[in-house]
Amino acid sequence: MPSFDTVLEPDMVKVRNSVDASAKEIATRFDFKGTSAAIEWKDKEKEVHATGDAEFQLEQIEAVLYSKLTKQGVVLGFVDKQDKIEKLGGDRVKQVYKIKNGLEAAEAKKVVAAIKESKLKVQAQIEGDIVRITGKSLDDLQAAQGALRKALPDLPLSFDNYRK
């Protein structure tokens, strides 16, 4: 039976390029001169760490990061800003942004529910951090993709691993 996987994963190369471009801009901007403002990519954790002298500076760093991500074509829905701002030492503060990779359980359930509500002749099953959708024809699968894009516009879903 034909199938495809519904996944939620950004292009990590574009994310890394955006963080690198943000770091360059922060290093050259006049309003960040002489401060501890910095941004770096943590590859193993899939996180972006921003440090600054005050919360106001973190907001400026965030604006730079978001603009660079948008220019690279990365959907900001992949960026999960952590609520807690860590105090480092003195006046320095740190903000962590996690990059979503894979569907969480609640999001996967939304995908399955959207498929069921569409009344298409396809089945959806959760397999870890992906949702595999199977159907009898490729037309049904394409209709399922359209239904998912319409039902869940806030999730930047992508579809891969097509099997005929």
C-alpha positions in Angstrom: 0.0 0.0 0.0 1.3 3.5 -0.8 2.4 5.5 2.2 4.3 8.6 3.3 5.6 10.0 6.6 4.4 13.3 8.1 7.3 14.9 9.9 8.2 18.2 11.6 11.9 19.0 10.9 13.6 22.1 9.9 16.6 22.3 7.5 19.4 22.4 10.2 21.9 23.8 7.7 19.8 26.9 7.3 19.3 27.2 11.1 23.0 27.0 11.6 23.7 29.5 8.8 21.1 31.9 10.4 22.8 31.6 13.8 26.2 32.2 12.3 24.9 35.3 10.4 23.3 36.5 13.6 26.6 36.1 15.5 28.4 38.1 12.8 25.9 40.9 13.0 26.0 41.0 16.8 29.8 41.2 16.6 29.8 44.2 14.3 26.8 46.2 15.5 27.5 49.4 17.3 25.0 49.0 20.1 26.6 45.6 21.1 30.2 46.9 21.2 31.8 46.4 24.5 29.0 44.1 25.8 28.9 40.4 26.4 26.2 40.0 23.7 26.7 36.7 21.9 24.8 33.9 20.2 25.9 30.4 19.5 24.6 27.1 18.1 24.8 23.9 20.2 24.7 21.1 17.7 24.2 18.1 20.0 21.3 19.7 21.9 19.8 21.4 18.8 19.7 24.6 20.8 20.6 28.3 20.3 22.1 30.0 23.3 21.9 33.8 23.5 23.8 35.7 26.2 23.7 39.4 27.0 24.1 42.0 29.8 20.3 42.5 30.3 16.9 41.2 29.2 16.5 44.1 26.9 19.7 43.1 25.1 18.4 39.5 24.8 15.3 40.9 23.1 17.5 42.7 20.5 19.5 39.5 19.9 16.2 37.6 19.5 15.1 40.1 16.8 18.3 39.6 14.9 18.0 35.8 15.1 14.4 35.8 14.0 15.2 38.1 11.0 18.0 35.9 9.9 15.9 32.7 10.3 13.1 34.3 8.2 15.6 35.4 5.5 16.8 31.8 5.3 13.3 30.5 4.9 13.1 28.7 8.3 9.6 28.8 9.7 9.6 30.4 13.2 7.3 27.6 14.4 10.4 25.5 14.7 11.9 27.8 17.4 10.7 27.0 20.9 11.8 29.9 23.2 12.3 28.7 26.7 10.4 30.6 29.4 13.2 30.7 31.9 15.9 33.3 31.5 19.0 32.2 33.4 21.2 34.5 35.4 24.8 33.8 34.8 27.0 36.1 36.9 26.9 39.7 37.6 24.4 41.3 35.2 24.8 38.6 32.5 21.7 36.6 31.4 21.1 33.7 29.0 18.2 32.7 26.9 17.8 29.2 25.3 15.9 28.5 22.1 15.2 24.9 21.3 14.8 23.9 17.7 11.9 21.5 17.3 12.7 18.3 15.5 10.0 15.6 15.2 6.4 15.6 16.2 5.6 15.7 19.9 2.8 13.4 21.1 0.2 16.2 21.2 1.0 17.3 17.7 1.0 13.8 16.4 -2.5 13.3 17.9 -3.6 16.5 16.2 -2.4 15.1 12.8 -4.2 11.8 13.4 -7.4 13.6 14.4 -7.2 15.8 11.3 -6.9 12.7 9.1 -9.9 11.1 10.8 -12.0 14.3 10.4 -11.2 14.5 6.7 -13.2 11.3 6.1 -10.6 10.2 3.5 -9.8 6.6 2.9 -6.4 6.7 4.5 -5.1 5.5 7.8 -2.7 7.3 10.1 -0.6 5.8 12.8 1.9 7.3 15.2 5.4 5.9 15.0 7.7 7.7 17.4 8.1 11.2 16.3 6.5 10.7 12.8 3.0 9.9 11.6 2.8 7.3 8.8 -0.2 7.7 6.5 -1.2 4.8 4.3 -3.9 4.6 1.6 -4.9 2.6 -1.4 -4.1 5.2 -4.0 -1.7 8.1 -4.4 -4.6 10.4 -5.0 -5.9 9.7 -1.5 -2.5 10.4 -0.1 -2.3 13.8 -1.9 -5.7 14.7 -0.7 -4.6 13.8 2.8 -1.6 16.2 2.5 -3.9 18.9 1.4 -6.3 18.2 4.3 -3.4 18.4 6.8 -2.1 21.7 5.4 -5.6 23.1 5.6 -6.5 21.7 9.1 -3.1 22.5 10.7 -1.7 25.7 9.2 0.3 26.6 12.3 2.4 23.4 12.1 5.1 23.5 9.4 4.7 19.9 8.4 6.7 18.2 5.7 6.1 14.9 4.0 8.7 12.4 3.0 9.6 8.7 2.7 7.0 8.0 -0.1 6.4 4.4 -0.8 4.4 3.0 -3.7 
